[in-house]
Amino acid sequence: MSGVRFSHRLQVKKNDNKNLNEKCGVFGIWDENEASRYVYFGLFALQHRGQEQTGIASTNEKKIFFYKNRGLVSQVYTEKIIKKLSGLAAIGHNRYSTSRGTSTKHTQPVIINNTVAFAHNGNLPSTKALTDFLKKNKIPTRNNSDSELMTKAIGFYMKKGMSLPKAIIKSYPLFTGAFSCIALSKKELVAFRDPRGIRPFVLGRKGKKIIVASETCALRACGAEFVREILPGEMTVISKKGIKSKILAKEEPKLDIFEFVYFSRHDSLMLGKSVYQVRKNFGKMLFKEHPNVKFDVVIPIPETSIPAAIGYSQASGIPFEMALNKNRYIHRTFIEPLQVSRDQKVKMKLSVLRKIIKNKRIGVIDDSIVRGTTSKQIVRMLFEAGAREVHFLVGSAPVKFPDFYGIDTPKQENLISSQKTIEETRRHLGATSLSFLSIDGMVKATGLPKKRFSLSAFNGEYPLPIFEHEKEIKYKK
């Protein structure tokens, strides 16, 4: 089991629903008993953060065992596999594959010479510093992902006799971007985070078990209690000796507000706030900003917009209905039997309860609009089902800029709101009206100060340098 088994040979297709996807979820535990089993539970809870590839690495203090494969967590691991991933500590990773494709070559955790296993949520906009360092030390870098380069830098220092924490401290200045990472050696488990804290990261405990995870929902899946967030710029070392923390860089917190809008599970806590309640507040604020839009019934596009639709209904007094039903058995599709149209794919995922829609003025709530393709198809479906009017309301501001910190976004020219005005977008969707929440309204809904967030997808203000990607960004005058 100290190798990779690839049994799934079917091509994994990217999500057509949003064209906007979180790349990764990470989970690690120092358990001293059945560590990999707890990682399985944690990864299952973090499935929404990465649905195409998954991997677990464990150690018994003598050897690192690992297994990686394509597919959902429930599809990839069996009881036999989990039992072979023995040891007192383990880490795991769910991945949404991006520009490097769906090859399992880049599935994490990354393993170096049975010395260290590494899992990364986030993205380094530039790997020049890393690549230059590795090339200088005659370490191959060709076709490596940012995560693989990070692992190689850590492995280089460990080969010189450094412990895992010391190797991370030496490598840390080379990591220029967003990262919430877990590394595992035969003796220690180390979690560390970038100084902006752009991607979430939490610490939990269950008795003597110490857990690190992308979100608090993964802690509850293991029966663990939330202790605190791993601070931006912090390194946390877990071993038989207990837990120690060290600040590696001055924190300048800038959590990506899209975690509240779409990515995080609504039963998670983030920055001390309930994601569910914040999403309800998005809906309430949406009504406050657009009180003159008149319709008969509020319906959400499932699943992430449900809390916002509830909030809108409560604030407006307009009845809430689940008129769009999602097929819960559609996640990622491994095959497309007839290469069906995008419109047909939407109909496979969503069905309309016509009796609720017919002859009604409909207010449909979504959390965001990216390309606009799916939104347009949903508007058409509602009119075809007999809706008299379709008012499209969005619980976030227009997405105008791509992300470079761990979200798989289209290029700027494919973001509809970067190319069209709100009125032009409304006409493209075919909606009766189109309303967005303002940036200030989004921030106010969180109950936290604006300076606490990265709002780059909405305002183009990137909290970390994006280096060579600057030339890809256009700002309208």
Steps between C-alpha positions, in 0.01 A plus 500: 500500500802730489413568136221629281231280350313635199187306422267772370582557133195705406549866418372739764306797366502844651197644670272683258279640774708797613824488304641616831652245732700479817814304425561312823411391848755373756474299821757363744493319833743389769299215639715213630222266387334457157611839372417428135141407587447843653656660193246313288215651705658845475549480124142380458383817679727711278383342175356833382849652488632248248309225323728351239802352679585400854792360697605397850850456647574349842801407709583242767824688586700264279343543158258723309209319336276662240216447259368741235241472228236669291144523619290593798618404849224239530608344168876494551555350847404154621532341842798304370676817385435685826639209706818499293549873567612422852664729749465757775466803269355570156418781259259515209410716201206546265584663168314672223735466206567817304730611221724194529205277420360194668811283504563336835862612465414814698274334757596583859642441755835541321754247628879553493729201554287351777615797706215751484139513380352838413146631436419855388185709472561822311718615214829676439444758221873486428743215567805685369672524839436132566609389155818710509588354841445142388686543172791656688513182708467279191152373585274434196195727472356427158120450490477526880201663667553768763424240769766265362755781493419591861546138604834477321629809680400355838648163403829666400552637851389175664759316293758729662396362838243759606178403676173562314419822693850644441481410131167684472642807677790508250269449201221736609645820342492326160121451519349811340123459490205349681549177690348299781728196516550178692830309495569159655833340587552176690517692828297819459194654339533869413229744390588846369319789336587802285514843669171616340302190597320511167381138522344379828676272752388377841627302798288249694529242774331175599649378827868447421438521127612827339350590165563764234253557216382742237163549671326438832244271336780241465567515875138418581508205260764350732325596822772758572465844657611819331790654692603801288612608157859445398614859474623659179879464502492228768668159503354234732708190582327187632686196632511257791635789704177694448432814301718807448444812292735754348426819306701500177376829354302804606132438438303724265167313489309505172263201489342456158138614544400239239533246782184655646332551163541152354787270590469411867234264626220697663536308828858623544622784721739754353658797679260425785198533268248240390526460123128417494407820685723716282333355190159576648625853561601525133134436415371752753743762376402425140138590583612810687697621197231407246162540676303600189534175305150347510423129468283227653739229616870467594686193374868407545731330253613208719706447706719792608237771434237347729602699812503828302153425362373429851647830618341688210163337570518588870593862429245553223210286621484336156436121525799267460464189282737226383377513141832385357587143598860382477584142409711412803676215319674726251841617620782485249424293190768248399354446156271691268322223310353704216699822533172669586454876480563733791126565511430129539759473779320773697170314456669182626609683814193718561128442453218754540189454713262649245200550731702743712630689196201522265359850448713636787752780520813316616793637696788256452800534735853388411823552692704626203514528123824400328467432128122539500444186292319301767306804622367557148386139472323516838314817399388324181389191697287713732328680213442165325339373822246784480654781706349839414812693606846387611693741721859386554659611829864430592626482860844639408648778288582451130805275453733707281849365570662153500650345812865397536491371858347153481174531308464371149342795317453571131716763336376856541358516147270207589360666813172649378501792743844612386373526142141621540308756702226377734237593240693321223532195728126509573422497128748214447331294773152585372388595852228752582741675737850439640624618840838452669604554860757779535854438626425707809179302553693174486748622758228639727322163490807333654508736798877534454714793383570538129877495556467139624418368152644442158238635256717454193239312294271801530730804508830380351696598811736206550641474856809314377704564186380304197830559316486407130120469518472881524504519122183285487294753697311792348343773708218705349541875530 
